[in-house]
Amino acid sequence: MSSAPICILVVEDSESDFDLLALRLERDGLSVQMERVEDEPAMRTALEGGYWDLVICDHKLPRFSMAGALRTLRAHDPDIP
């Protein structure tokens, strides 16, 4: 019996870093469904349009800040880690 994938929203400006994260999680045996966003409007759209188990955010983004991402997440759902 396979379990449902972990749904992860990744706030990341680098597609290659996103790909490396996905590869690492899959190599560790996790079943994941991931989406990458780069800025606040895209993050809001993703949060409103899907179910997320976890949000991972890069600490340095050119068009968005980690603090801004946390505020956006908490305003949407304070229970998502």
mmCIF file of the N, C-alpha and C atoms, coordinates in Angstrom:
data_MODEL
# 
_entry.id   MODEL 
# 
loop_
_atom_site.group_PDB 
_atom_site.id 
_atom_site.type_symbol 
_atom_site.label_atom_id 
_atom_site.label_alt_id 
_atom_site.label_comp_id 
_atom_site.label_asym_id 
_atom_site.label_entity_id 
_atom_site.label_seq_id 
_atom_site.pdbx_PDB_ins_code 
_atom_site.Cartn_x 
_atom_site.Cartn_y 
_atom_site.Cartn_z 
_atom_site.occupancy 
_atom_site.B_iso_or_equiv 
_atom_site.pdbx_formal_charge 
_atom_site.auth_seq_id 
_atom_site.auth_comp_id 
_atom_site.auth_asym_id 
_atom_site.auth_atom_id 
_atom_site.pdbx_PDB_model_num 
ATOM 1   N N  . MET A 1 1  ? 0.852  -1.174 0.000   1.00 0.00 ? 1  MET A N  1 
ATOM 2   C CA . MET A 1 1  ? 0.000  0.000  0.000   1.00 0.00 ? 1  MET A CA 1 
ATOM 3   C C  . MET A 1 1  ? 0.896  1.236  0.000   1.00 0.00 ? 1  MET A C  1 
ATOM 4   N N  . SER A 1 2  ? 0.717  2.110  -0.966  1.00 0.00 ? 2  SER A N  1 
ATOM 5   C CA . SER A 1 2  ? 1.520  3.325  -0.984  1.00 0.00 ? 2  SER A CA 1 
ATOM 6   C C  . SER A 1 2  ? 0.749  4.448  -0.308  1.00 0.00 ? 2  SER A C  1 
ATOM 7   N N  . SER A 1 3  ? 1.488  5.315  0.351   1.00 0.00 ? 3  SER A N  1 
ATOM 8   C CA . SER A 1 3  ? 0.851  6.432  1.024   1.00 0.00 ? 3  SER A CA 1 
ATOM 9   C C  . SER A 1 3  ? 0.747  7.618  0.077   1.00 0.00 ? 3  SER A C  1 
ATOM 10  N N  . ALA A 1 4  ? -0.111 8.538  0.427   1.00 0.00 ? 4  ALA A N  1 
ATOM 11  C CA . ALA A 1 4  ? -0.284 9.745  -0.387  1.00 0.00 ? 4  ALA A CA 1 
ATOM 12  C C  . ALA A 1 4  ? 1.009  10.551 -0.365  1.00 0.00 ? 4  ALA A C  1 
ATOM 13  N N  . PRO A 1 5  ? 1.315  11.224 -1.453  1.00 0.00 ? 5  PRO A N  1 
ATOM 14  C CA . PRO A 1 5  ? 2.538  12.027 -1.472  1.00 0.00 ? 5  PRO A CA 1 
ATOM 15  C C  . PRO A 1 5  ? 2.444  13.213 -0.514  1.00 0.00 ? 5  PRO A C  1 
ATOM 16  N N  . ILE A 1 6  ? 3.592  13.658 -0.042  1.00 0.00 ? 6  ILE A N  1 
ATOM 17  C CA . ILE A 1 6  ? 3.678  14.863 0.772   1.00 0.00 ? 6  ILE A CA 1 
ATOM 18  C C  . ILE A 1 6  ? 3.627  16.047 -0.193  1.00 0.00 ? 6  ILE A C  1 
ATOM 19  N N  . CYS A 1 7  ? 2.684  16.940 0.007   1.00 0.00 ? 7  CYS A N  1 
ATOM 20  C CA . CYS A 1 7  ? 2.522  18.101 -0.873  1.00 0.00 ? 7  CYS A CA 1 
ATOM 21  C C  . CYS A 1 7  ? 3.334  19.264 -0.312  1.00 0.00 ? 7  CYS A C  1 
ATOM 22  N N  . ILE A 1 8  ? 4.333  19.688 -1.082  1.00 0.00 ? 8  ILE A N  1 
ATOM 23  C CA . ILE A 1 8  ? 5.268  20.710 -0.619  1.00 0.00 ? 8  ILE A CA 1 
ATOM 24  C C  . ILE A 1 8  ? 5.256  21.894 -1.576  1.00 0.00 ? 8  ILE A C  1 
ATOM 25  N N  . LEU A 1 9  ? 5.019  23.064 -1.014  1.00 0.00 ? 9  LEU A N  1 
ATOM 26  C CA . LEU A 1 9  ? 5.136  24.309 -1.768  1.00 0.00 ? 9  LEU A CA 1 
ATOM 27  C C  . LEU A 1 9  ? 6.520  24.877 -1.477  1.00 0.00 ? 9  LEU A C  1 
ATOM 28  N N  . VAL A 1 10 ? 7.284  25.132 -2.525  1.00 0.00 ? 10 VAL A N  1 
ATOM 29  C CA . VAL A 1 10 ? 8.661  25.606 -2.370  1.00 0.00 ? 10 VAL A CA 1 
ATOM 30  C C  . VAL A 1 10 ? 8.763  27.030 -2.914  1.00 0.00 ? 10 VAL A C  1 
ATOM 31  N N  . VAL A 1 11 ? 9.147  27.957 -2.039  1.00 0.00 ? 11 VAL A N  1 
ATOM 32  C CA . VAL A 1 11 ? 9.369  29.342 -2.438  1.00 0.00 ? 11 VAL A CA 1 
ATOM 33  C C  . VAL A 1 11 ? 10.860 29.457 -2.748  1.00 0.00 ? 11 VAL A C  1 
ATOM 34  N N  . GLU A 1 12 ? 11.175 29.456 -4.036  1.00 0.00 ? 12 GLU A N  1 
ATOM 35  C CA . GLU A 1 12 ? 12.577 29.338 -4.475  1.00 0.00 ? 12 GLU A CA 1 
ATOM 36  C C  . GLU A 1 12 ? 12.730 29.993 -5.839  1.00 0.00 ? 12 GLU A C  1 
ATOM 37  N N  . ASP A 1 13 ? 13.739 30.838 -5.979  1.00 0.00 ? 13 ASP A N  1 
ATOM 38  C CA . ASP A 1 13 ? 13.957 31.504 -7.263  1.00 0.00 ? 13 ASP A CA 1 
ATOM 39  C C  . ASP A 1 13 ? 14.792 30.676 -8.231  1.00 0.00 ? 13 ASP A C  1 
ATOM 40  N N  . SER A 1 14 ? 15.489 29.682 -7.728  1.00 0.00 ? 14 SER A N  1 
ATOM 41  C CA . SER A 1 14 ? 16.371 28.875 -8.568  1.00 0.00 ? 14 SER A CA 1 
ATOM 42  C C  . SER A 1 14 ? 15.716 27.544 -8.933  1.00 0.00 ? 14 SER A C  1 
ATOM 43  N N  . GLU A 1 15 ? 15.479 27.355 -10.221 1.00 0.00 ? 15 GLU A N  1 
ATOM 44  C CA . GLU A 1 15 ? 14.894 26.088 -10.672 1.00 0.00 ? 15 GLU A CA 1 
ATOM 45  C C  . GLU A 1 15 ? 15.830 24.917 -10.385 1.00 0.00 ? 15 GLU A C  1 
ATOM 46  N N  . SER A 1 16 ? 17.137 25.128 -10.522 1.00 0.00 ? 16 SER A N  1 
ATOM 47  C CA . SER A 1 16 ? 18.085 24.037 -10.270 1.00 0.00 ? 16 SER A CA 1 
ATOM 48  C C  . SER A 1 16 ? 18.107 23.654 -8.791  1.00 0.00 ? 16 SER A C  1 
ATOM 49  N N  . ASP A 1 17 ? 17.999 24.620 -7.882  1.00 0.00 ? 17 ASP A N  1 
ATOM 50  C CA . ASP A 1 17 ? 17.932 24.293 -6.455  1.00 0.00 ? 17 ASP A CA 1 
ATOM 51  C C  . ASP A 1 17 ? 16.654 23.523 -6.138  1.00 0.00 ? 17 ASP A C  1 
ATOM 52  N N  . PHE A 1 18 ? 15.558 23.924 -6.765  1.00 0.00 ? 18 PHE A N  1 
ATOM 53  C CA . PHE A 1 18 ? 14.292 23.218 -6.599  1.00 0.00 ? 18 PHE A CA 1 
ATOM 54  C C  . PHE A 1 18 ? 14.427 21.770 -7.072  1.00 0.00 ? 18 PHE A C  1 
ATOM 55  N N  . ASP A 1 19 ? 15.035 21.583 -8.242  1.00 0.00 ? 19 ASP A N  1 
ATOM 56  C CA . ASP A 1 19 ? 15.223 20.238 -8.784  1.00 0.00 ? 19 ASP A CA 1 
ATOM 57  C C  . ASP A 1 19 ? 16.103 19.386 -7.873  1.00 0.00 ? 19 ASP A C  1 
ATOM 58  N N  . LEU A 1 20 ? 17.154 19.984 -7.316  1.00 0.00 ? 20 LEU A N  1 
ATOM 59  C CA . LEU A 1 20 ? 18.028 19.249 -6.392  1.00 0.00 ? 20 LEU A CA 1 
ATOM 60  C C  . LEU A 1 20 ? 17.277 18.826 -5.138  1.00 0.00 ? 20 LEU A C  1 
ATOM 61  N N  . LEU A 1 21 ? 16.444 19.707 -4.613  1.00 0.00 ? 21 LEU A N  1 
ATOM 62  C CA . LEU A 1 21 ? 15.646 19.374 -3.432  1.00 0.00 ? 21 LEU A CA 1 
ATOM 63  C C  . LEU A 1 21 ? 14.706 18.213 -3.739  1.00 0.00 ? 21 LEU A C  1 
ATOM 64  N N  . ALA A 1 22 ? 14.014 18.285 -4.868  1.00 0.00 ? 22 ALA A N  1 
ATOM 65  C CA . ALA A 1 22 ? 13.092 17.214 -5.253  1.00 0.00 ? 22 ALA A CA 1 
ATOM 66  C C  . ALA A 1 22 ? 13.829 15.890 -5.410  1.00 0.00 ? 22 ALA A C  1 
ATOM 67  N N  . LEU A 1 23 ? 14.975 15.924 -6.061  1.00 0.00 ? 23 LEU A N  1 
ATOM 68  C CA . LEU A 1 23 ? 15.770 14.716 -6.257  1.00 0.00 ? 23 LEU A CA 1 
ATOM 69  C C  . LEU A 1 23 ? 16.205 14.125 -4.924  1.00 0.00 ? 23 LEU A C  1 
ATOM 70  N N  . ARG A 1 24 ? 16.662 14.965 -4.019  1.00 0.00 ? 24 ARG A N  1 
ATOM 71  C CA . ARG A 1 24 ? 17.127 14.489 -2.713  1.00 0.00 ? 24 ARG A CA 1 
ATOM 72  C C  . ARG A 1 24 ? 15.988 13.839 -1.923  1.00 0.00 ? 24 ARG A C  1 
ATOM 73  N N  . LEU A 1 25 ? 14.838 14.474 -1.915  1.00 0.00 ? 25 LEU A N  1 
ATOM 74  C CA . LEU A 1 25 ? 13.702 13.919 -1.183  1.00 0.00 ? 25 LEU A CA 1 
ATOM 75  C C  . LEU A 1 25 ? 13.272 12.580 -1.775  1.00 0.00 ? 25 LEU A C  1 
ATOM 76  N N  . GLU A 1 26 ? 13.257 12.486 -3.097  1.00 0.00 ? 26 GLU A N  1 
ATOM 77  C CA . GLU A 1 26 ? 12.882 11.228 -3.743  1.00 0.00 ? 26 GLU A CA 1 
ATOM 78  C C  . GLU A 1 26 ? 13.931 10.149 -3.501  1.00 0.00 ? 26 GLU A C  1 
ATOM 79  N N  . ARG A 1 27 ? 15.201 10.518 -3.520  1.00 0.00 ? 27 ARG A N  1 
ATOM 80  C CA . ARG A 1 27 ? 16.268 9.548  -3.221  1.00 0.00 ? 27 ARG A CA 1 
ATOM 81  C C  . ARG A 1 27 ? 16.179 9.029  -1.794  1.00 0.00 ? 27 ARG A C  1 
ATOM 82  N N  . ASP A 1 28 ? 15.665 9.872  -0.905  1.00 0.00 ? 28 ASP A N  1 
ATOM 83  C CA . ASP A 1 28 ? 15.483 9.455  0.484   1.00 0.00 ? 28 ASP A CA 1 
ATOM 84  C C  . ASP A 1 28 ? 14.221 8.624  0.674   1.00 0.00 ? 28 ASP A C  1 
ATOM 85  N N  . GLY A 1 29 ? 13.531 8.332  -0.423  1.00 0.00 ? 29 GLY A N  1 
ATOM 86  C CA . GLY A 1 29 ? 12.382 7.446  -0.374  1.00 0.00 ? 29 GLY A CA 1 
ATOM 87  C C  . GLY A 1 29 ? 11.051 8.118  -0.099  1.00 0.00 ? 29 GLY A C  1 
ATOM 88  N N  . LEU A 1 30 ? 11.024 9.437  -0.154  1.00 0.00 ? 30 LEU A N  1 
ATOM 89  C CA . LEU A 1 30 ? 9.771  10.134 0.098   1.00 0.00 ? 30 LEU A CA 1 
ATOM 90  C C  . LEU A 1 30 ? 8.981  10.293 -1.194  1.00 0.00 ? 30 LEU A C  1 
ATOM 91  N N  . SER A 1 31 ? 7.694  10.116 -1.079  1.00 0.00 ? 31 SER A N  1 
ATOM 92  C CA . SER A 1 31 ? 6.800  10.388 -2.197  1.00 0.00 ? 31 SER A CA 1 
ATOM 93  C C  . SER A 1 31 ? 6.339  11.836 -2.038  1.00 0.00 ? 31 SER A C  1 
ATOM 94  N N  . VAL A 1 32 ? 6.740  12.682 -2.976  1.00 0.00 ? 32 VAL A N  1 
ATOM 95  C CA . VAL A 1 32 ? 6.427  14.105 -2.848  1.00 0.00 ? 32 VAL A CA 1 
ATOM 96  C C  . VAL A 1 32 ? 5.752  14.634 -4.106  1.00 0.00 ? 32 VAL A C  1 
ATOM 97  N N  . GLN A 1 33 ? 4.929  15.620 -3.893  1.00 0.00 ? 33 GLN A N  1 
ATOM 98  C CA . GLN A 1 33 ? 4.349  16.405 -4.979  1.00 0.00 ? 33 GLN A CA 1 
ATOM 99  C C  . GLN A 1 33 ? 4.738  17.838 -4.656  1.00 0.00 ? 33 GLN A C  1 
ATOM 100 N N  . MET A 1 34 ? 5.513  18.465 -5.544  1.00 0.00 ? 34 MET A N  1 
ATOM 101 C CA . MET A 1 34 ? 6.073  19.773 -5.240  1.00 0.00 ? 34 MET A CA 1 
ATOM 102 C C  . MET A 1 34 ? 5.713  20.795 -6.308  1.00 0.00 ? 34 MET A C  1 
ATOM 103 N N  . GLU A 1 35 ? 5.582  22.031 -5.862  1.00 0.00 ? 35 GLU A N  1 
ATOM 104 C CA . GLU A 1 35 ? 5.378  23.154 -6.778  1.00 0.00 ? 35 GLU A CA 1 
ATOM 105 C C  . GLU A 1 35 ? 6.315  24.274 -6.346  1.00 0.00 ? 35 GLU A C  1 
ATOM 106 N N  . ARG A 1 36 ? 6.912  24.936 -7.323  1.00 0.00 ? 36 ARG A N  1 
ATOM 107 C CA . ARG A 1 36 ? 7.830  26.046 -7.042  1.00 0.00 ? 36 ARG A CA 1 
ATOM 108 C C  . ARG A 1 36 ? 7.170  27.367 -7.397  1.00 0.00 ? 36 ARG A C  1 
ATOM 109 N N  . VAL A 1 37 ? 7.300  28.334 -6.485  1.00 0.00 ? 37 VAL A N  1 
ATOM 110 C CA . VAL A 1 37 ? 6.860  29.704 -6.741  1.00 0.00 ? 37 VAL A CA 1 
ATOM 111 C C  . VAL A 1 37 ? 8.020  30.635 -6.415  1.00 0.00 ? 37 VAL A C  1 
ATOM 112 N N  . GLU A 1 38 ? 8.011  31.822 -7.024  1.00 0.00 ? 38 GLU A N  1 
ATOM 113 C CA . GLU A 1 38 ? 9.129  32.747 -6.841  1.00 0.00 ? 38 GLU A CA 1 
ATOM 114 C C  . GLU A 1 38 ? 8.766  34.039 -6.131  1.00 0.00 ? 38 GLU A C  1 
ATOM 115 N N  . ASP A 1 39 ? 7.477  34.365 -6.041  1.00 0.00 ? 39 ASP A N  1 
ATOM 116 C CA . ASP A 1 39 ? 7.114  35.654 -5.467  1.00 0.00 ? 39 ASP A CA 1 
ATOM 117 C C  . ASP A 1 39 ? 5.777  35.559 -4.736  1.00 0.00 ? 39 ASP A C  1 
ATOM 118 N N  . GLU A 1 40 ? 5.401  36.664 -4.091  1.00 0.00 ? 40 GLU A N  1 
ATOM 119 C CA . GLU A 1 40 ? 4.194  36.662 -3.269  1.00 0.00 ? 40 GLU A CA 1 
ATOM 120 C C  . GLU A 1 40 ? 2.914  36.386 -4.051  1.00 0.00 ? 40 GLU A C  1 
ATOM 121 N N  . PRO A 1 41 ? 2.682  37.021 -5.201  1.00 0.00 ? 41 PRO A N  1 
ATOM 122 C CA . PRO A 1 41 ? 1.444  36.709 -5.928  1.00 0.00 ? 41 PRO A CA 1 
ATOM 123 C C  . PRO A 1 41 ? 1.337  35.223 -6.299  1.00 0.00 ? 41 PRO A C  1 
ATOM 124 N N  . ALA A 1 42 ? 2.423  34.638 -6.742  1.00 0.00 ? 42 ALA A N  1 
ATOM 125 C CA . ALA A 1 42 ? 2.402  33.212 -7.093  1.00 0.00 ? 42 ALA A CA 1 
ATOM 126 C C  . ALA A 1 42 ? 2.195  32.346 -5.856  1.00 0.00 ? 42 ALA A C  1 
ATOM 127 N N  . MET A 1 43 ? 2.777  32.755 -4.733  1.00 0.00 ? 43 MET A N  1 
ATOM 128 C CA . MET A 1 43 ? 2.590  31.994 -3.497  1.00 0.00 ? 43 MET A CA 1 
ATOM 129 C C  . MET A 1 43 ? 1.135  32.047 -3.052  1.00 0.00 ? 43 MET A C  1 
ATOM 130 N N  . ARG A 1 44 ? 0.538  33.225 -3.102  1.00 0.00 ? 44 ARG A N  1 
ATOM 131 C CA . ARG A 1 44 ? -0.876 33.353 -2.721  1.00 0.00 ? 44 ARG A CA 1 
ATOM 132 C C  . ARG A 1 44 ? -1.764 32.478 -3.613  1.00 0.00 ? 44 ARG A C  1 
ATOM 133 N N  . THR A 1 45 ? -1.506 32.506 -4.901  1.00 0.00 ? 45 THR A N  1 
ATOM 134 C CA . THR A 1 45 ? -2.286 31.695 -5.839  1.00 0.00 ? 45 THR A CA 1 
ATOM 135 C C  . THR A 1 45 ? -2.145 30.211 -5.517  1.00 0.00 ? 45 THR A C  1 
ATOM 136 N N  . ALA A 1 46 ? -0.920 29.772 -5.258  1.00 0.00 ? 46 ALA A N  1 
ATOM 137 C CA . ALA A 1 46 ? -0.684 28.360 -4.941  1.00 0.00 ? 46 ALA A CA 1 
ATOM 138 C C  . ALA A 1 46 ? -1.356 27.972 -3.628  1.00 0.00 ? 46 ALA A C  1 
ATOM 139 N N  . LEU A 1 47 ? -1.267 28.829 -2.625  1.00 0.00 ? 47 LEU A N  1 
ATOM 140 C CA . LEU A 1 47 ? -1.893 28.529 -1.335  1.00 0.00 ? 47 LEU A CA 1 
ATOM 141 C C  . LEU A 1 47 ? -3.406 28.431 -1.468  1.00 0.00 ? 47 LEU A C  1 
ATOM 142 N N  . GLU A 1 48 ? -3.983 29.309 -2.256  1.00 0.00 ? 48 GLU A N  1 
ATOM 143 C CA . GLU A 1 48 ? -5.436 29.307 -2.435  1.00 0.00 ? 48 GLU A CA 1 
ATOM 144 C C  . GLU A 1 48 ? -5.909 28.157 -3.318  1.00 0.00 ? 48 GLU A C  1 
ATOM 145 N N  . GLY A 1 49 ? -5.038 27.666 -4.179  1.00 0.00 ? 49 GLY A N  1 
ATOM 146 C CA . GLY A 1 49 ? -5.454 26.663 -5.148  1.00 0.00 ? 49 GLY A CA 1 
ATOM 147 C C  . GLY A 1 49 ? -5.105 25.229 -4.814  1.00 0.00 ? 49 GLY A C  1 
ATOM 148 N N  . GLY A 1 50 ? -4.488 24.999 -3.679  1.00 0.00 ? 50 GLY A N  1 
ATOM 149 C CA . GLY A 1 50 ? -4.084 23.632 -3.385  1.00 0.00 ? 50 GLY A CA 1 
ATOM 150 C C  . GLY A 1 50 ? -4.000 23.347 -1.904  1.00 0.00 ? 50 GLY A C  1 
ATOM 151 N N  . TYR A 1 51 ? -3.761 22.080 -1.604  1.00 0.00 ? 51 TYR A N  1 
ATOM 152 C CA . TYR A 1 51 ? -3.556 21.637 -0.227  1.00 0.00 ? 51 TYR A CA 1 
ATOM 153 C C  . TYR A 1 51 ? -2.067 21.411 -0.043  1.00 0.00 ? 51 TYR A C  1 
ATOM 154 N N  . TRP A 1 52 ? -1.488 21.962 1.013   1.00 0.00 ? 52 TRP A N  1 
ATOM 155 C CA . TRP A 1 52 ? -0.051 21.848 1.257   1.00 0.00 ? 52 TRP A CA 1 
ATOM 156 C C  . TRP A 1 52 ? 0.211  21.285 2.641   1.00 0.00 ? 52 TRP A C  1 
ATOM 157 N N  . ASP A 1 53 ? 1.080  20.281 2.689   1.00 0.00 ? 53 ASP A N  1 
ATOM 158 C CA . ASP A 1 53 ? 1.517  19.723 3.965   1.00 0.00 ? 53 ASP A CA 1 
ATOM 159 C C  . ASP A 1 53 ? 2.650  20.541 4.567   1.00 0.00 ? 53 ASP A C  1 
ATOM 160 N N  . LEU A 1 54 ? 3.420  21.194 3.691   1.00 0.00 ? 54 LEU A N  1 
ATOM 161 C CA . LEU A 1 54 ? 4.649  21.851 4.123   1.00 0.00 ? 54 LEU A CA 1 
ATOM 162 C C  . LEU A 1 54 ? 5.007  22.954 3.136   1.00 0.00 ? 54 LEU A C  1 
ATOM 163 N N  . VAL A 1 55 ? 5.579  24.035 3.652   1.00 0.00 ? 55 VAL A N  1 
ATOM 164 C CA . VAL A 1 55 ? 6.124  25.092 2.802   1.00 0.00 ? 55 VAL A CA 1 
ATOM 165 C C  . VAL A 1 55 ? 7.598  25.240 3.143   1.00 0.00 ? 55 VAL A C  1 
ATOM 166 N N  . ILE A 1 56 ? 8.437  25.205 2.121   1.00 0.00 ? 56 ILE A N  1 
ATOM 167 C CA . ILE A 1 56 ? 9.880  25.406 2.278   1.00 0.00 ? 56 ILE A CA 1 
ATOM 168 C C  . ILE A 1 56 ? 10.237 26.687 1.536   1.00 0.00 ? 56 ILE A C  1 
ATOM 169 N N  . CYS A 1 57 ? 11.037 27.540 2.189   1.00 0.00 ? 57 CYS A N  1 
ATOM 170 C CA . CYS A 1 57 ? 11.369 28.827 1.582   1.00 0.00 ? 57 CYS A CA 1 
ATOM 171 C C  . CYS A 1 57 ? 12.872 29.065 1.592   1.00 0.00 ? 57 CYS A C  1 
ATOM 172 N N  . ASP A 1 58 ? 13.391 29.487 0.453   1.00 0.00 ? 58 ASP A N  1 
ATOM 173 C CA . ASP A 1 58 ? 14.777 29.936 0.352   1.00 0.00 ? 58 ASP A CA 1 
ATOM 174 C C  . ASP A 1 58 ? 14.942 31.156 1.255   1.00 0.00 ? 58 ASP A C  1 
ATOM 175 N N  . HIS A 1 59 ? 16.110 31.329 1.823   1.00 0.00 ? 59 HIS A N  1 
ATOM 176 C CA . HIS A 1 59 ? 16.326 32.458 2.730   1.00 0.00 ? 59 HIS A CA 1 
ATOM 177 C C  . HIS A 1 59 ? 16.676 33.751 2.002   1.00 0.00 ? 59 HIS A C  1 
ATOM 178 N N  . LYS A 1 60 ? 17.042 33.653 0.732   1.00 0.00 ? 60 LYS A N  1 
ATOM 179 C CA . LYS A 1 60 ? 17.430 34.848 -0.025  1.00 0.00 ? 60 LYS A CA 1 
ATOM 180 C C  . LYS A 1 60 ? 16.753 34.813 -1.392  1.00 0.00 ? 60 LYS A C  1 
ATOM 181 N N  . LEU A 1 61 ? 15.798 35.706 -1.569  1.00 0.00 ? 61 LEU A N  1 
ATOM 182 C CA . LEU A 1 61 ? 15.033 35.775 -2.809  1.00 0.00 ? 61 LEU A CA 1 
ATOM 183 C C  . LEU A 1 61 ? 15.116 37.187 -3.379  1.00 0.00 ? 61 LEU A C  1 
ATOM 184 N N  . PRO A 1 62 ? 15.233 37.328 -4.692  1.00 0.00 ? 62 PRO A N  1 
ATOM 185 C CA . PRO A 1 62 ? 15.358 38.669 -5.266  1.00 0.00 ? 62 PRO A CA 1 
ATOM 186 C C  . PRO A 1 62 ? 14.068 39.497 -5.224  1.00 0.00 ? 62 PRO A C  1 
ATOM 187 N N  . ARG A 1 63 ? 12.906 38.835 -5.290  1.00 0.00 ? 63 ARG A N  1 
ATOM 188 C CA . ARG A 1 63 ? 11.640 39.574 -5.361  1.00 0.00 ? 63 ARG A CA 1 
ATOM 189 C C  . ARG A 1 63 ? 10.715 39.338 -4.171  1.00 0.00 ? 63 ARG A C  1 
ATOM 190 N N  . PHE A 1 64 ? 11.211 38.666 -3.157  1.00 0.00 ? 64 PHE A N  1 
ATOM 191 C CA . PHE A 1 64 ? 10.363 38.280 -2.031  1.00 0.00 ? 64 PHE A CA 1 
ATOM 192 C C  . PHE A 1 64 ? 11.285 37.958 -0.875  1.00 0.00 ? 64 PHE A C  1 
ATOM 193 N N  . SER A 1 65 ? 10.815 38.109 0.339   1.00 0.00 ? 65 SER A N  1 
ATOM 194 C CA . SER A 1 65 ? 11.650 37.798 1.500   1.00 0.00 ? 65 SER A CA 1 
ATOM 195 C C  . SER A 1 65 ? 11.096 36.588 2.238   1.00 0.00 ? 65 SER A C  1 
ATOM 196 N N  . MET A 1 66 ? 11.953 35.949 3.000   1.00 0.00 ? 66 MET A N  1 
ATOM 197 C CA . MET A 1 66 ? 11.523 34.823 3.808   1.00 0.00 ? 66 MET A CA 1 
ATOM 198 C C  . MET A 1 66 ? 10.480 35.294 4.825   1.00 0.00 ? 66 MET A C  1 
ATOM 199 N N  . ALA A 1 67 ? 10.696 36.467 5.424   1.00 0.00 ? 67 ALA A N  1 
ATOM 200 C CA . ALA A 1 67 ? 9.730  37.011 6.384   1.00 0.00 ? 67 ALA A CA 1 
ATOM 201 C C  . ALA A 1 67 ? 8.387  37.280 5.699   1.00 0.00 ? 67 ALA A C  1 
ATOM 202 N N  . GLY A 1 68 ? 8.430  37.795 4.485   1.00 0.00 ? 68 GLY A N  1 
ATOM 203 C CA . GLY A 1 68 ? 7.199  38.027 3.731   1.00 0.00 ? 68 GLY A CA 1 
ATOM 204 C C  . GLY A 1 68 ? 6.479  36.731 3.411   1.00 0.00 ? 68 GLY A C  1 
ATOM 205 N N  . ALA A 1 69 ? 7.242  35.709 3.067   1.00 0.00 ? 69 ALA A N  1 
ATOM 206 C CA . ALA A 1 69 ? 6.649  34.396 2.785   1.00 0.00 ? 69 ALA A CA 1 
ATOM 207 C C  . ALA A 1 69 ? 5.984  33.831 4.038   1.00 0.00 ? 69 ALA A C  1 
ATOM 208 N N  . LEU A 1 70 ? 6.633  33.998 5.184   1.00 0.00 ? 70 LEU A N  1 
ATOM 209 C CA . LEU A 1 70 ? 6.054  33.505 6.435   1.00 0.00 ? 70 LEU A CA 1 
ATOM 210 C C  . LEU A 1 70 ? 4.766  34.265 6.763   1.00 0.00 ? 70 LEU A C  1 
ATOM 211 N N  . ARG A 1 71 ? 4.760  35.572 6.580   1.00 0.00 ? 71 ARG A N  1 
ATOM 212 C CA . ARG A 1 71 ? 3.536  36.351 6.819   1.00 0.00 ? 71 ARG A CA 1 
ATOM 213 C C  . ARG A 1 71 ? 2.407  35.893 5.887   1.00 0.00 ? 71 ARG A C  1 
ATOM 214 N N  . THR A 1 72 ? 2.735  35.683 4.629   1.00 0.00 ? 72 THR A N  1 
ATOM 215 C CA . THR A 1 72 ? 1.737  35.227 3.659   1.00 0.00 ? 72 THR A CA 1 
ATOM 216 C C  . THR A 1 72 ? 1.183  33.868 4.059   1.00 0.00 ? 72 THR A C  1 
ATOM 217 N N  . LEU A 1 73 ? 2.064  32.967 4.455   1.00 0.00 ? 73 LEU A N  1 
ATOM 218 C CA . LEU A 1 73 ? 1.642  31.633 4.877   1.00 0.00 ? 73 LEU A CA 1 
ATOM 219 C C  . LEU A 1 73 ? 0.759  31.702 6.115   1.00 0.00 ? 73 LEU A C  1 
ATOM 220 N N  . ARG A 1 74 ? 1.188  32.435 7.127   1.00 0.00 ? 74 ARG A N  1 
ATOM 221 C CA . ARG A 1 74 ? 0.426  32.524 8.378   1.00 0.00 ? 74 ARG A CA 1 
ATOM 222 C C  . ARG A 1 74 ? -0.946 33.162 8.159   1.00 0.00 ? 74 ARG A C  1 
ATOM 223 N N  . ALA A 1 75 ? -1.020 34.140 7.259   1.00 0.00 ? 75 ALA A N  1 
ATOM 224 C CA . ALA A 1 75 ? -2.310 34.768 6.959   1.00 0.00 ? 75 ALA A CA 1 
ATOM 225 C C  . ALA A 1 75 ? -3.252 33.781 6.280   1.00 0.00 ? 75 ALA A C  1 
ATOM 226 N N  . HIS A 1 76 ? -2.685 32.870 5.499   1.00 0.00 ? 76 HIS A N  1 
ATOM 227 C CA . HIS A 1 76 ? -3.511 31.877 4.798   1.00 0.00 ? 76 HIS A CA 1 
ATOM 228 C C  . HIS A 1 76 ? -3.899 30.727 5.716   1.00 0.00 ? 76 HIS A C  1 
ATOM 229 N N  . ASP A 1 77 ? -2.918 30.156 6.394   1.00 0.00 ? 77 ASP A N  1 
ATOM 230 C CA . ASP A 1 77 ? -3.154 29.007 7.272   1.00 0.00 ? 77 ASP A CA 1 
ATOM 231 C C  . ASP A 1 77 ? -2.026 28.920 8.290   1.00 0.00 ? 77 ASP A C  1 
ATOM 232 N N  . PRO A 1 78 ? -2.286 29.313 9.527   1.00 0.00 ? 78 PRO A N  1 
ATOM 233 C CA . PRO A 1 78 ? -1.222 29.318 10.536  1.00 0.00 ? 78 PRO A CA 1 
ATOM 234 C C  . PRO A 1 78 ? -0.748 27.925 10.957  1.00 0.00 ? 78 PRO A C  1 
ATOM 235 N N  . ASP A 1 79 ? -1.417 26.884 10.502  1.00 0.00 ? 79 ASP A N  1 
ATOM 236 C CA . ASP A 1 79 ? -1.049 25.530 10.922  1.00 0.00 ? 79 ASP A CA 1 
ATOM 237 C C  . ASP A 1 79 ? -0.111 24.803 9.963   1.00 0.00 ? 79 ASP A C  1 
ATOM 238 N N  . ILE A 1 80 ? 0.125  25.342 8.779   1.00 0.00 ? 80 ILE A N  1 
ATOM 239 C CA . ILE A 1 80 ? 1.039  24.686 7.836   1.00 0.00 ? 80 ILE A CA 1 
ATOM 240 C C  . ILE A 1 80 ? 2.470  24.975 8.268   1.00 0.00 ? 80 ILE A C  1 
ATOM 241 N N  . PRO A 1 81 ? 3.266  23.928 8.475   1.00 0.00 ? 81 PRO A N  1 
ATOM 242 C CA . PRO A 1 81 ? 4.670  24.171 8.857   1.00 0.00 ? 81 PRO A CA 1 
ATOM 243 C C  . PRO A 1 81 ? 5.515  24.602 7.667   1.00 0.00 ? 81 PRO A C  1 
# 
